[in-house]
Amino acid sequence: QVQLVESGGGLVQAGGSLRLSCAASGRTSNIYYMGWFRQAPGKGREFVAAISRSGSTYYADPVKGRFTISRDNAKNTVYLQMNSLKPEDTAIYYCAASKNALLPRKAYDTWGQGTQVTVSS
């Protein structure tokens, strides 16, 4: 099966940048979409961005123009470059893998442990 390990979270001031990494191992050939989700305290987990096996990228409206998802196929690693961070971006960010569908969230069968991103004003 697939295992996901996330890293790169931390504390940053508003307007700053962070790059999150998600390393996938196991049966990665079964993955079609790799996605990033986030969950703020007391709120539900929401879609942030995803990248398909073909290289297509998808973004939630709140992060368009600020976040960039990319991949390194040789390393089976997906990245989320987050620029112009805002306090409302504060959340636990999760990496997830889907075999077939971009959405809904239920389509993602494997999840990482999450990494905390805190943006101060």
C-alpha positions in Angstrom: 0.0 0.0 0.0 0.9 3.7 0.0 2.6 5.6 2.8 2.9 9.4 2.9 5.3 11.4 5.0 4.9 15.2 5.2 7.3 17.8 6.2 8.0 21.6 5.9 5.4 23.1 8.2 6.3 25.9 10.6 5.7 29.4 11.7 5.8 32.2 9.3 4.8 35.9 9.2 2.0 37.1 6.9 3.4 37.6 3.4 6.0 34.9 3.9 6.5 31.6 2.2 6.8 27.9 3.1 7.3 24.8 1.1 5.7 21.6 2.2 6.9 18.2 1.0 5.1 14.9 0.8 7.1 11.8 0.2 5.2 8.7 -1.1 6.3 5.2 -0.8 4.8 1.7 -1.4 2.5 1.1 -4.3 2.8 4.6 -5.7 2.0 3.3 -9.2 -1.7 3.1 -8.2 -1.9 6.8 -7.4 -3.5 9.1 -10.0 -3.9 12.2 -7.9 -1.8 13.6 -5.1 -3.6 16.3 -3.1 -3.1 18.7 -0.3 -5.9 19.4 2.2 -5.9 21.6 5.3 -7.9 21.8 8.5 -8.1 24.8 10.7 -9.0 24.4 14.4 -12.7 23.8 14.8 -13.3 23.6 11.0 -13.6 20.8 8.5 -10.8 19.6 6.2 -10.8 21.4 2.9 -9.2 20.9 -0.5 -6.2 23.0 -1.3 -4.5 21.7 -4.4 -3.9 18.5 -6.3 -1.8 17.2 -9.2 -2.6 14.4 -11.5 -0.4 11.6 -12.9 -0.6 13.5 -16.2 0.7 16.7 -14.6 -2.5 18.7 -14.5 -2.9 20.9 -11.4 -5.9 22.1 -9.5 -6.3 24.7 -6.9 -9.0 25.9 -4.5 -10.0 29.5 -5.1 -8.5 30.9 -1.8 -5.0 29.8 -2.8 -5.0 30.4 -6.5 -2.1 32.6 -7.5 -0.3 32.1 -4.2 0.2 28.3 -3.9 1.9 26.0 -6.4 1.8 22.3 -6.4 4.5 20.3 -8.1 6.1 16.9 -8.1 9.4 15.1 -8.5 8.6 11.8 -10.0 12.0 10.3 -9.4 11.6 10.9 -5.7 7.9 10.2 -5.5 7.5 13.5 -3.8 4.9 16.2 -4.1 5.5 19.8 -3.0 3.3 22.7 -2.1 5.0 26.0 -2.4 3.0 28.6 -0.4 3.7 32.2 -1.0 2.0 35.4 0.2 0.8 33.5 3.2 -2.2 34.9 5.1 -3.3 34.3 8.7 -6.3 32.4 7.3 -3.9 29.9 5.8 -3.2 28.7 9.3 -4.1 25.0 9.5 -2.8 21.5 9.7 -1.9 20.6 6.1 -2.4 17.0 5.0 -1.0 15.2 2.0 -3.3 12.6 0.4 -3.4 10.1 -2.4 -6.3 9.1 -4.7 -6.4 6.2 -7.1 -9.0 7.7 -9.4 -10.8 10.9 -8.5 -9.8 14.5 -7.8 -12.7 15.0 -5.5 -14.5 14.4 -3.2 -12.2 14.1 -0.2 -13.5 10.5 0.3 -11.6 9.6 -2.9 -8.3 10.0 -1.1 -7.6 6.6 0.5 -4.2 7.4 2.1 -3.3 10.4 4.2 -0.1 11.7 5.7 0.2 12.6 9.4 -0.2 16.3 8.8 2.1 19.3 9.3 1.2 22.5 11.1 1.4 25.8 9.3 1.0 28.9 11.4 0.8 32.3 9.8 1.1 35.2 12.2 -0.1 38.8 11.4 
